[in-house]
Amino acid sequence: MQYKLNLLRVDGESNNDYQYERGESKAFTKLYPPEMRVISEGFLHYVKTIRSVKNYVSPLGTMPPTTIGDMTIEQAMKGINNGNLERVGNMYFDKTKCTDEISYSNGNILKNGKPLIENDELKLGFDSVYTENLNTGDMELVVTDLSASYFQEASTVQFIEEWEYDKMKGRFEKDIKYNGLMVNSYDTETGEVRGYKSLFTFKAGKFNKKMLGRDGLIKENMEYNVLFNLDFNSDEDEFSYGMARTSFAHGYIEPTERYDLLYSLLADVKSGKLSVYHFDPLTFNPSRLKPASANEFLSAMHLTDTVMAEDLLTGKMTERVVHIDYTFSDVVGIHFIEDWFMDAENMAIYKRVKGIVLLREVKDEDTGLPKGVKAISPFYIKLNPRL
């Protein structure tokens, strides 16, 4: 699963909505500047410690470099045999496409031998911008060398990770394979964010569990959504859903694996292995959760609602009782509640999953088109019983 989590801020942005799109996983979180600074400093510390590291950035400027699907059979077999292709979940990564060398020298961070960060200032390179000529009033194209504060521009942290649910212990673990840091790319005319630029994408080291104390803590109760891919062929219009900034992701969980995960979670709730609690996203506080029964949770999957519908014979609006039975395919994603810890020496982040909320799609009542997500039932499933 691959996704990005963005810093929640509005500098230079006119649209701060979470864009929900069918066919892509999405994520959002309340990741504030102090947490992002800790992560940013962690990346710098790692580079300074290791001195020279490979930056897993593809020619297109994003990760991962490739999957096995766009290779010839001969290329794929050769890459697997010689170890150049690394498998992470259902994706393969081509190690030969690490195009950048990030190094530390004389107090500065270099990219392929050229300055990337000097005195905490990010060297963005040359760009062409239109500037008004005050004498003529005309807009003229000017080439300028752009620099900005590294800590102010660092805006997005990205992950490639494998998920595992331990049915015996009721634990949801995330094994982070790669993590990275990105900065915003702004439109030079409007000042709006037009995309992201990848700074660092490192292969994560093994997390030292000594950092699970307060010293390694980045943030408690980190909340974000990861949505499963739905329909790759959908070309329906999209709607904005007021949550947070757009966050692109490329993760995909095969339906069989997804349904096996959901079945295991629900079965463990029913058996009592996992405990559930009432969930209100507006007042959520893990320390003040009100316990709920497994029957309450499972009963919420079968809803009865009263709606107004037109009687085709009389033309009048009448009340009708509608029965809604949710299926596994109605679960389009997971809302995670986690604690994050960082081991800067190994560039490793550990996510302690505390609980989840299952999500369903919300459609516009008039058009029937998707416009966002919400909890499929108002219940929180607590994971990792040690917590």
C-alpha positions as a Markdown table, in Angstrom:
| # | Residue | x | y | z |
|---|---|---|---|---|
| 1 | Met | 0.0 | 0.0 | 0.0 |
| 2 | Gln | 1.4 | 3.4 | -1.0 |
| 3 | Tyr | 0.0 | 6.7 | 0.2 |
| 4 | Lys | 1.0 | 10.3 | 1.1 |
| 5 | Leu | -0.1 | 12.3 | 4.1 |
| 6 | Asn | 0.0 | 16.1 | 3.8 |
| 7 | Leu | 0.7 | 18.9 | 6.1 |
| 8 | Leu | -2.7 | 20.6 | 6.9 |
| 9 | Arg | -2.1 | 24.2 | 6.1 |
| 10 | Val | -3.4 | 26.8 | 3.6 |
| 11 | Asp | -0.3 | 28.8 | 2.6 |
| 12 | Gly | -0.9 | 30.0 | -1.0 |
| 13 | Glu | -3.9 | 27.7 | -1.5 |
| 14 | Ser | -7.4 | 28.7 | -2.6 |
| 15 | Asn | -8.8 | 25.2 | -2.3 |
| 16 | Asn | -8.3 | 23.2 | 0.9 |
| 17 | Asp | -10.8 | 20.5 | 0.2 |
| 18 | Tyr | -10.2 | 16.7 | 0.3 |
| 19 | Gln | -10.8 | 15.5 | -3.2 |
| 20 | Tyr | -12.4 | 12.1 | -3.2 |
| 21 | Glu | -11.9 | 10.2 | -6.5 |
| 22 | Arg | -13.0 | 6.7 | -7.5 |
| 23 | Gly | -10.2 | 4.5 | -8.6 |
| 24 | Glu | -7.5 | 5.8 | -6.2 |
| 25 | Ser | -6.6 | 5.3 | -2.6 |
| 26 | Lys | -6.7 | 8.5 | -0.6 |
| 27 | Ala | -5.5 | 9.7 | 2.7 |
| 28 | Phe | -5.8 | 12.8 | 4.9 |
| 29 | Thr | -4.5 | 13.7 | 8.4 |
| 30 | Lys | -4.1 | 16.5 | 10.8 |
| 31 | Leu | -0.4 | 16.7 | 10.4 |
| 32 | Tyr | 0.7 | 20.0 | 11.8 |
| 33 | Pro | 4.0 | 21.9 | 11.4 |
| 34 | Pro | 5.6 | 20.6 | 14.7 |
| 35 | Glu | 5.1 | 17.0 | 13.6 |
| 36 | Met | 6.3 | 17.7 | 10.1 |
| 37 | Arg | 9.4 | 19.4 | 11.5 |
| 38 | Val | 10.3 | 16.4 | 13.6 |
| 39 | Ile | 10.0 | 14.2 | 10.5 |
| 40 | Ser | 12.0 | 16.7 | 8.4 |
| 41 | Glu | 14.7 | 16.8 | 10.9 |
| 42 | Gly | 14.8 | 13.1 | 11.0 |
| 43 | Phe | 15.5 | 12.9 | 7.3 |
| 44 | Leu | 18.3 | 15.4 | 7.6 |
| 45 | His | 19.8 | 13.6 | 10.5 |
| 46 | Tyr | 19.7 | 10.3 | 8.6 |
| 47 | Val | 21.5 | 11.8 | 5.6 |
| 48 | Lys | 24.2 | 13.4 | 7.8 |
| 49 | Thr | 24.7 | 10.1 | 9.7 |
| 50 | Ile | 24.9 | 7.8 | 6.6 |
| 51 | Arg | 26.7 | 10.5 | 4.5 |
| 52 | Ser | 25.5 | 9.1 | 1.2 |
| 53 | Val | 22.2 | 7.4 | 0.4 |
| 54 | Lys | 20.3 | 6.3 | -2.7 |
| 55 | Asn | 17.2 | 8.3 | -3.4 |
| 56 | Tyr | 14.4 | 6.1 | -4.9 |
| 57 | Val | 13.0 | 8.6 | -7.3 |
| 58 | Ser | 11.9 | 7.6 | -10.8 |
| 59 | Pro | 12.4 | 9.7 | -13.9 |
| 60 | Leu | 8.9 | 11.0 | -13.5 |
| 61 | Gly | 9.8 | 12.4 | -10.1 |
| 62 | Thr | 7.5 | 10.1 | -8.0 |
| 63 | Met | 7.8 | 6.7 | -6.4 |
| 64 | Pro | 7.6 | 3.8 | -7.0 |
| 65 | Pro | 9.8 | 3.5 | -10.1 |
| 66 | Thr | 7.8 | 0.7 | -11.7 |
| 67 | Thr | 5.6 | -2.3 | -11.3 |
| 68 | Ile | 6.1 | -5.6 | -13.0 |
| 69 | Gly | 3.1 | -5.0 | -15.3 |
| 70 | Asp | 4.8 | -2.6 | -17.7 |
| 71 | Met | 7.8 | -4.8 | -18.3 |
| 72 | Thr | 8.4 | -7.4 | -20.9 |
| 73 | Ile | 8.4 | -11.0 | -19.6 |
| 74 | Glu | 12.2 | -11.2 | -20.4 |
| 75 | Gln | 12.9 | -8.0 | -18.4 |
| 76 | Ala | 10.7 | -9.1 | -15.5 |
| 77 | Met | 12.3 | -12.6 | -15.2 |
| 78 | Lys | 15.8 | -11.2 | -15.5 |
| 79 | Gly | 15.1 | -8.5 | -12.9 |
| 80 | Ile | 13.7 | -11.1 | -10.4 |
| 81 | Asn | 16.6 | -13.5 | -11.0 |
| 82 | Asn | 19.3 | -10.9 | -10.5 |
| 83 | Gly | 17.7 | -9.3 | -7.5 |
| 84 | Asn | 17.0 | -5.9 | -9.2 |
| 85 | Leu | 13.3 | -6.2 | -8.6 |
| 86 | Glu | 12.1 | -6.0 | -5.0 |
| 87 | Arg | 8.6 | -7.2 | -4.2 |
| 88 | Val | 6.6 | -5.1 | -1.7 |
| 89 | Gly | 3.1 | -6.5 | -1.3 |
| 90 | Asn | 1.7 | -6.8 | -4.8 |
| 91 | Met | 4.2 | -4.3 | -6.3 |
| 92 | Tyr | 7.7 | -4.6 | -7.7 |
| 93 | Phe | 10.3 | -1.9 | -7.4 |
| 94 | Asp | 13.2 | -1.6 | -9.9 |
| 95 | Lys | 16.3 | -0.9 | -7.8 |
| 96 | Thr | 18.2 | 0.2 | -11.0 |
| 97 | Lys | 16.0 | 3.3 | -11.3 |
| 98 | Cys | 17.4 | 5.1 | -8.3 |
| 99 | Thr | 18.4 | 8.2 | -10.2 |
| 100 | Asp | 19.6 | 10.5 | -7.4 |
| 101 | Glu | 22.5 | 10.4 | -4.9 |
| 102 | Ile | 21.8 | 12.3 | -1.7 |
| 103 | Ser | 24.9 | 13.1 | 0.3 |
| 104 | Tyr | 26.2 | 15.3 | 3.2 |
| 105 | Ser | 29.3 | 17.5 | 2.9 |
| 106 | Asn | 30.5 | 20.5 | 4.7 |
| 107 | Gly | 27.3 | 21.0 | 6.6 |
| 108 | Asn | 25.1 | 20.9 | 3.5 |
| 109 | Ile | 22.9 | 18.3 | 1.8 |
| 110 | Leu | 23.8 | 17.6 | -1.9 |
| 111 | Lys | 21.8 | 16.0 | -4.7 |
| 112 | Asn | 24.0 | 14.4 | -7.3 |
| 113 | Gly | 26.8 | 16.7 | -6.2 |
| 114 | Lys | 24.8 | 19.9 | -6.4 |
| 115 | Pro | 23.5 | 21.9 | -3.4 |
| 116 | Leu | 20.0 | 20.8 | -2.3 |
| 117 | Ile | 19.9 | 22.3 | 1.2 |
| 118 | Glu | 22.3 | 25.0 | 2.4 |
| 119 | Asn | 21.9 | 26.5 | 5.8 |
| 120 | Asp | 18.4 | 25.1 | 6.1 |
| 121 | Glu | 17.5 | 26.7 | 2.8 |
| 122 | Leu | 16.1 | 24.5 | 0.1 |
| 123 | Lys | 17.6 | 25.1 | -3.4 |
| 124 | Leu | 14.7 | 24.5 | -5.7 |
| 125 | Gly | 16.7 | 25.2 | -8.9 |
| 126 | Phe | 15.8 | 27.4 | -11.9 |
| 127 | Asp | 12.2 | 28.1 | -13.0 |
| 128 | Ser | 10.6 | 30.3 | -15.5 |
| 129 | Val | 8.1 | 32.8 | -14.2 |
| 130 | Tyr | 6.1 | 35.7 | -15.7 |
| 131 | Thr | 6.8 | 39.0 | -14.1 |
| 132 | Glu | 5.2 | 42.4 | -14.9 |
| 133 | Asn | 7.4 | 45.0 | -16.5 |
| 134 | Leu | 6.6 | 48.1 | -14.5 |
| 135 | Asn | 7.7 | 50.4 | -17.4 |
| 136 | Thr | 5.6 | 48.8 | -20.1 |
| 137 | Gly | 2.9 | 46.9 | -18.1 |
| 138 | Asp | 3.6 | 43.7 | -20.1 |
| 139 | Met | 4.2 | 40.3 | -18.6 |
| 140 | Glu | 7.7 | 39.1 | -19.4 |
| 141 | Leu | 9.2 | 35.6 | -19.0 |
| 142 | Val | 12.1 | 35.7 | -16.5 |
| 143 | Val | 14.3 | 32.8 | -15.5 |
| 144 | Thr | 15.0 | 32.8 | -11.7 |
| 145 | Asp | 16.9 | 30.7 | -9.2 |
| 146 | Leu | 14.4 | 29.7 | -6.5 |
| 147 | Ser | 15.2 | 29.1 | -2.9 |
| 148 | Ala | 13.0 | 28.6 | 0.1 |
| 149 | Ser | 13.0 | 27.5 | 3.8 |
| 150 | Tyr | 13.4 | 23.8 | 4.0 |
| 151 | Phe | 11.3 | 23.4 | 7.1 |
| 152 | Gln | 8.5 | 25.7 | 5.8 |
| 153 | Glu | 8.3 | 23.9 | 2.4 |
| 154 | Ala | 8.4 | 20.3 | 3.7 |
| 155 | Ser | 4.8 | 19.5 | 3.4 |
| 156 | Thr | 4.2 | 15.8 | 2.6 |
| 157 | Val | 5.4 | 12.5 | 4.0 |
| 158 | Gln | 4.9 | 9.4 | 1.9 |
| 159 | Phe | 5.0 | 5.6 | 2.7 |
| 160 | Ile | 5.2 | 2.3 | 1.0 |
| 161 | Glu | 4.2 | -0.3 | 3.5 |
| 162 | Glu | 2.9 | -3.9 | 3.9 |
| 163 | Trp | -0.1 | -4.5 | 6.1 |
| 164 | Glu | -0.6 | -7.6 | 8.3 |
| 165 | Tyr | -3.5 | -8.6 | 10.6 |
| 166 | Asp | -2.5 | -11.2 | 13.2 |
| 167 | Lys | -5.7 | -13.2 | 13.7 |
| 168 | Met | -4.2 | -14.9 | 16.7 |
| 169 | Lys | -3.4 | -11.8 | 18.7 |
| 170 | Gly | -5.8 | -9.3 | 17.1 |
| 171 | Arg | -3.0 | -7.0 | 16.1 |
| 172 | Phe | -2.8 | -4.8 | 12.9 |
| 173 | Glu | 0.8 | -4.2 | 12.0 |
| 174 | Lys | 2.3 | -2.0 | 9.3 |
| 175 | Asp | 5.8 | -2.8 | 8.0 |
| 176 | Ile | 7.1 | 0.4 | 6.3 |
| 177 | Lys | 9.4 | -0.5 | 3.4 |
| 178 | Tyr | 10.1 | 3.0 | 2.0 |
| 179 | Asn | 9.3 | 6.5 | 3.3 |
| 180 | Gly | 9.9 | 9.9 | 1.8 |
| 181 | Leu | 9.5 | 13.6 | 2.1 |
| 182 | Met | 8.0 | 16.0 | -0.5 |
| 183 | Val | 7.6 | 19.7 | -1.0 |
| 184 | Asn | 4.8 | 21.7 | -2.6 |
| 185 | Ser | 5.2 | 22.9 | -6.2 |
| 186 | Tyr | 3.5 | 26.3 | -6.7 |
| 187 | Asp | 1.9 | 27.9 | -9.7 |
| 188 | Thr | 4.1 | 30.9 | -10.4 |
| 189 | Glu | 1.2 | 33.1 | -11.6 |
| 190 | Thr | -1.5 | 32.3 | -9.0 |
| 191 | Gly | 0.6 | 31.0 | -6.1 |
| 192 | Glu | -1.7 | 27.9 | -5.8 |
| 193 | Val | -0.3 | 24.4 | -5.2 |
| 194 | Arg | 0.1 | 22.6 | -8.5 |
| 195 | Gly | 1.6 | 19.4 | -7.3 |
| 196 | Tyr | 4.5 | 17.9 | -5.3 |
| 197 | Lys | 8.2 | 17.5 | -5.7 |
| 198 | Ser | 9.9 | 14.5 | -4.1 |
| 199 | Leu | 13.0 | 15.4 | -2.0 |
| 200 | Phe | 13.9 | 12.1 | -0.3 |
| 201 | Thr | 12.6 | 8.6 | -0.7 |
| 202 | Phe | 14.7 | 6.2 | 1.3 |
| 203 | Lys | 14.5 | 2.5 | 2.0 |
| 204 | Ala | 13.4 | 2.3 | 5.6 |
| 205 | Gly | 15.8 | 0.6 | 8.0 |
| 206 | Lys | 14.8 | -1.6 | 10.9 |
| 207 | Phe | 13.1 | 0.3 | 13.7 |
| 208 | Asn | 14.8 | 0.3 | 17.0 |
| 209 | Lys | 12.1 | -0.4 | 19.6 |
| 210 | Lys | 14.0 | 1.6 | 22.2 |
| 211 | Met | 12.5 | 4.6 | 20.4 |
| 212 | Leu | 8.9 | 3.6 | 21.4 |
| 213 | Gly | 9.3 | 5.8 | 24.4 |
| 214 | Arg | 8.5 | 9.5 | 24.6 |
| 215 | Asp | 11.8 | 10.5 | 22.9 |
| 216 | Gly | 10.7 | 8.8 | 19.7 |
| 217 | Leu | 7.1 | 9.9 | 19.7 |
| 218 | Ile | 6.1 | 12.1 | 16.8 |
| 219 | Lys | 2.4 | 12.3 | 17.5 |
| 220 | Glu | -0.3 | 10.5 | 19.5 |
| 221 | Asn | -3.7 | 9.6 | 18.0 |
| 222 | Met | -2.7 | 10.3 | 14.4 |
| 223 | Glu | -5.9 | 10.0 | 12.3 |
| 224 | Tyr | -6.2 | 9.4 | 8.6 |
| 225 | Asn | -8.1 | 7.6 | 5.9 |
| 226 | Val | -6.8 | 5.1 | 3.4 |
| 227 | Leu | -9.3 | 4.2 | 0.8 |
| 228 | Phe | -9.2 | 1.1 | -1.4 |
| 229 | Asn | -9.2 | 1.4 | -5.1 |
| 230 | Leu | -12.8 | 1.1 | -6.4 |
| 231 | Asp | -13.3 | 1.3 | -10.2 |
| 232 | Phe | -10.3 | 1.9 | -12.4 |
| 233 | Asn | -12.6 | 2.6 | -15.4 |
| 234 | Ser | -14.7 | 5.2 | -13.8 |
| 235 | Asp | -14.8 | 8.6 | -15.5 |
| 236 | Glu | -17.6 | 10.1 | -13.4 |
| 237 | Asp | -17.3 | 13.7 | -12.3 |
| 238 | Glu | -15.8 | 14.1 | -8.8 |
| 239 | Phe | -17.0 | 16.1 | -5.9 |
| 240 | Ser | -15.2 | 17.9 | -3.1 |
| 241 | Tyr | -15.7 | 16.7 | 0.4 |
| 242 | Gly | -14.6 | 19.2 | 3.1 |
| 243 | Met | -12.0 | 17.2 | 5.0 |
| 244 | Ala | -8.5 | 18.2 | 4.2 |
| 245 | Arg | -6.0 | 18.6 | 1.4 |
| 246 | Thr | -5.9 | 16.3 | -1.6 |
| 247 | Ser | -3.6 | 13.3 | -1.1 |
| 248 | Phe | -2.6 | 11.1 | -3.9 |
| 249 | Ala | -2.0 | 7.3 | -3.4 |
| 250 | His | -1.4 | 4.3 | -5.6 |
| 251 | Gly | -2.1 | 1.5 | -3.2 |
| 252 | Tyr | -4.4 | -1.3 | -4.2 |
| 253 | Ile | -5.6 | -4.3 | -2.2 |
| 254 | Glu | -6.9 | -7.2 | -4.2 |
| 255 | Pro | -10.6 | -7.8 | -3.4 |
| 256 | Thr | -9.9 | -11.3 | -2.1 |
| 257 | Glu | -7.2 | -10.1 | 0.3 |
| 258 | Arg | -9.4 | -7.1 | 1.3 |
| 259 | Tyr | -12.4 | -9.3 | 2.1 |
| 260 | Asp | -10.3 | -11.8 | 4.0 |
| 261 | Leu | -9.0 | -8.9 | 6.2 |
| 262 | Leu | -12.5 | -7.5 | 6.7 |
| 263 | Tyr | -14.0 | -11.0 | 7.5 |
| 264 | Ser | -11.2 | -11.6 | 10.0 |
| 265 | Leu | -11.9 | -8.3 | 11.7 |
| 266 | Leu | -15.6 | -8.8 | 11.9 |
| 267 | Ala | -15.2 | -12.5 | 13.0 |
| 268 | Asp | -12.9 | -11.4 | 15.8 |
| 269 | Val | -15.4 | -8.7 | 16.9 |
| 270 | Lys | -18.2 | -11.3 | 17.0 |
| 271 | Ser | -16.1 | -13.8 | 19.0 |
| 272 | Gly | -15.1 | -11.1 | 21.5 |
| 273 | Lys | -11.4 | -11.1 | 20.7 |
| 274 | Leu | -11.6 | -7.5 | 19.6 |
| 275 | Ser | -13.5 | -4.9 | 21.6 |
| 276 | Val | -15.6 | -2.2 | 20.0 |
| 277 | Tyr | -16.6 | 1.3 | 21.2 |
| 278 | His | -19.0 | 4.0 | 20.2 |
| 279 | Phe | -17.4 | 6.5 | 17.8 |
| 280 | Asp | -18.2 | 10.1 | 17.1 |
| 281 | Pro | -15.6 | 11.7 | 14.8 |
| 282 | Leu | -16.3 | 15.2 | 16.3 |
| 283 | Thr | -15.7 | 14.2 | 19.9 |
| 284 | Phe | -13.3 | 11.3 | 19.5 |
| 285 | Asn | -11.0 | 10.7 | 22.5 |
| 286 | Pro | -9.4 | 7.3 | 22.9 |
| 287 | Ser | -9.3 | 7.7 | 26.7 |
| 288 | Arg | -13.0 | 8.4 | 27.0 |
| 289 | Leu | -14.5 | 5.8 | 24.7 |
| 290 | Lys | -17.9 | 4.3 | 25.7 |
| 291 | Pro | -17.9 | 0.5 | 25.3 |
| 292 | Ala | -20.3 | -1.2 | 22.9 |
| 293 | Ser | -21.3 | -4.8 | 22.4 |
| 294 | Ala | -20.5 | -7.0 | 19.5 |
| 295 | Asn | -24.2 | -7.3 | 18.8 |
| 296 | Glu | -24.6 | -3.5 | 18.6 |
| 297 | Phe | -21.7 | -3.3 | 16.1 |
| 298 | Leu | -23.0 | -6.2 | 13.9 |
| 299 | Ser | -26.6 | -4.9 | 14.1 |
| 300 | Ala | -25.4 | -1.6 | 12.6 |
| 301 | Met | -24.6 | -3.5 | 9.4 |
| 302 | His | -28.4 | -4.1 | 9.0 |
| 303 | Leu | -30.2 | -0.8 | 8.9 |
| 304 | Thr | -33.9 | 0.1 | 8.6 |
| 305 | Asp | -34.7 | 3.6 | 7.4 |
| 306 | Thr | -37.8 | 5.5 | 6.4 |
| 307 | Val | -37.7 | 7.5 | 3.2 |
| 308 | Met | -40.2 | 9.6 | 1.2 |
| 309 | Ala | -40.9 | 8.2 | -2.2 |
| 310 | Glu | -43.4 | 9.0 | -5.0 |
| 311 | Asp | -46.3 | 6.7 | -5.4 |
| 312 | Leu | -46.4 | 6.1 | -9.2 |
| 313 | Leu | -50.2 | 5.4 | -9.1 |
| 314 | Thr | -51.3 | 8.5 | -7.2 |
| 315 | Gly | -48.3 | 10.8 | -7.7 |
| 316 | Lys | -48.2 | 11.5 | -4.0 |
| 317 | Met | -45.1 | 11.3 | -1.8 |
| 318 | Thr | -45.5 | 8.5 | 0.7 |
| 319 | Glu | -43.3 | 7.0 | 3.4 |
| 320 | Arg | -41.5 | 3.8 | 2.7 |
| 321 | Val | -39.4 | 1.5 | 5.0 |
| 322 | Val | -36.1 | 0.6 | 3.4 |
| 323 | His | -33.8 | -2.2 | 4.6 |
| 324 | Ile | -30.1 | -1.7 | 4.1 |
| 325 | Asp | -27.7 | -4.6 | 4.4 |
| 326 | Tyr | -24.1 | -3.6 | 4.1 |
| 327 | Thr | -21.7 | -6.1 | 2.3 |
| 328 | Phe | -17.9 | -6.4 | 2.4 |
| 329 | Ser | -17.8 | -4.5 | -1.0 |
| 330 | Asp | -19.5 | -1.5 | 0.7 |
| 331 | Val | -16.4 | -1.0 | 2.9 |
| 332 | Val | -14.3 | 1.3 | 0.7 |
| 333 | Gly | -11.6 | 2.2 | 3.2 |
| 334 | Ile | -10.3 | 2.3 | 6.7 |
| 335 | His | -9.9 | 5.2 | 9.1 |
| 336 | Phe | -6.8 | 4.6 | 11.2 |
| 337 | Ile | -6.0 | 5.9 | 14.7 |
| 338 | Glu | -2.3 | 5.5 | 15.4 |
| 339 | Asp | 0.7 | 6.6 | 17.5 |
| 340 | Trp | 3.8 | 7.5 | 15.4 |
| 341 | Phe | 7.3 | 7.0 | 16.5 |
| 342 | Met | 10.6 | 7.8 | 14.7 |
| 343 | Asp | 14.0 | 6.3 | 14.7 |
| 344 | Ala | 16.1 | 8.9 | 12.9 |
| 345 | Glu | 19.2 | 6.8 | 13.0 |
| 346 | Asn | 17.7 | 4.2 | 10.7 |
| 347 | Met | 15.2 | 6.5 | 8.9 |
| 348 | Ala | 12.4 | 4.3 | 10.2 |
| 349 | Ile | 8.9 | 5.3 | 11.4 |
| 350 | Tyr | 6.8 | 2.9 | 13.5 |
| 351 | Lys | 3.0 | 3.1 | 13.4 |
| 352 | Arg | 1.3 | 1.7 | 16.4 |
| 353 | Val | -2.2 | 1.0 | 15.2 |
| 354 | Lys | -4.6 | 1.6 | 18.1 |
| 355 | Gly | -7.9 | 1.2 | 16.3 |
| 356 | Ile | -9.8 | 1.6 | 13.1 |
| 357 | Val | -13.2 | 2.6 | 11.8 |
| 358 | Leu | -14.6 | 1.1 | 8.6 |
| 359 | Leu | -15.7 | 3.5 | 5.9 |
| 360 | Arg | -18.3 | 3.5 | 3.2 |
| 361 | Glu | -19.0 | 5.7 | 0.2 |
| 362 | Val | -21.3 | 8.7 | 0.4 |
| 363 | Lys | -23.2 | 9.6 | -2.8 |
| 364 | Asp | -25.0 | 12.8 | -3.8 |
| 365 | Glu | -28.7 | 12.3 | -3.3 |
| 366 | Asp | -29.6 | 14.1 | -6.5 |
| 367 | Thr | -27.0 | 12.8 | -8.9 |
| 368 | Gly | -26.0 | 9.5 | -7.3 |
| 369 | Leu | -22.4 | 10.4 | -7.8 |
| 370 | Pro | -19.8 | 9.8 | -5.1 |
| 371 | Lys | -18.9 | 12.8 | -3.0 |
| 372 | Gly | -17.0 | 11.4 | 0.0 |
| 373 | Val | -16.8 | 8.8 | 2.8 |
| 374 | Lys | -18.1 | 8.3 | 6.3 |
| 375 | Ala | -18.1 | 5.6 | 8.9 |
| 376 | Ile | -20.1 | 2.6 | 7.8 |
| 377 | Ser | -21.3 | 2.3 | 11.4 |
| 378 | Pro | -20.6 | 4.6 | 14.4 |
| 379 | Phe | -18.2 | 2.1 | 16.1 |
| 380 | Tyr | -14.5 | 2.0 | 16.7 |
| 381 | Ile | -12.7 | -1.3 | 16.7 |
| 382 | Lys | -9.8 | -1.4 | 19.1 |
| 383 | Leu | -6.7 | -3.2 | 18.0 |
| 384 | Asn | -3.4 | -4.3 | 19.6 |
| 385 | Pro | -4.9 | -5.4 | 23.0 |
| 386 | Arg | -1.6 | -4.5 | 24.7 |
| 387 | Leu | -2.7 | -0.8 | 24.5 |
